[in-house]
Amino acid sequence: MLLKENEQRVVNVCQELVKVKSYSGEEEQVVERLKDIFNDLGFDNFHVDEYGNIVGCIKGNKPGKKILFDAHIDTVEVSDNSKWAVDPFGGEIIDGKIYGRGTSDMKGALSAMLCGVSNFAKRANKEFEGELYVAGVVHEECFEGVASRKINERVKPDYVVIGEASECNLKIGQRGRAEIVIETYGKAAHSANPQKGINAVYKASKLIDKIRNMEMNYDEELGQGILELVDIKSSPYPGASVVPDYCRITYDRRLLVSETKEEVLKPVLDLIEEMKNEDPEFNARAFYARGEEKCYTGEEISDERFFPAWKYSREDDFVKKCYSSLEEIGLNPIITYYSFCTNGSHYAGEAGIKTIGFGPSRENLAHTIDEYIEINELIKAAKGYEGICKALLKY
Ligand SMILES: [Zn+2]
């Protein structure tokens, strides 16, 4: 494959980033690498915040709107190198594809953003109104949108572009998600005399049945709201000859637009109250799981695991502008919605900032053995990001 200079650059950047391992909470080395890349690509400056996110900036000659391009720099781990046909941190190219952990999720997208934004600023000779930011965000894999809050606080963008894989289609929303924990409490007894105890698992199973019959909201575009049991644990464990006095159940809740923390938990709390009234031995509580993650900077991120949904209309002006800019460069994007949760949960869901998703590669390549990204996708995405800059900024 013979590539033009611009195209070769995005390939090189992607390979470089893939070679630096950056599991969640261990992104320091890749941030160091990104400092050099921001300099090489002509960014005006960069800033590393308390959580360790790095954000590079290019300002136009005149004031105007701010666009933030958001890509997470953490990756999921490689559990077994021997299962890979290639070195997961080699960035090797075979048949037009770059291989390695994080190529599709999402160092490829970050490379395309870096190059696309830099190309735009160079071609415009900085004669544009506004500011362009590219963010390498930490701790996305288990904590969507939380580290992004720090970036938003400082940059306060007018528009955000999420680079998660969309096969270069335009995404205008996603369901959110939350983790709900329910605990039931019983009374321990020897299992030879179970009538002397209260089995917390039997109490939980009644609740589980009722929760299964709960009706969830439905959204034409985003689909069904979901409340699905994902794990269950009893105590003592193992429980040889003991009636368990404790049971903990975790639910994954997929959220629709405008469902709030209070609204989502209320039907579960009401159900628990109702069951307490029916059965004096029934005792339970429900709450959101708390996430706690340590950043490589030493800072701790901690919050309830509730990441709101978001959705824009295809008739929205900024969506139309982005769409036509992608069409103009020969892409034929479909307008759809992400099926998974992204940092958009913060920007659009919590902060109400106009957000779209546009990224190279396929979402089902994320987290896989022999993860790769097609060079063609990478190049298309870089052109797409450049096009989005043109569409949203006056120059
Ligand atoms: Zn991702």
Boltz pocket constraint, residues with backbone or C-beta under 6 A from the ligand:
constraints:
  - pocket:
      binder: B
      contacts: [[A, 72], [A, 105], [A, 106], [A, 140], [A, 164], [A, 366]]
      max_distance: 6.0
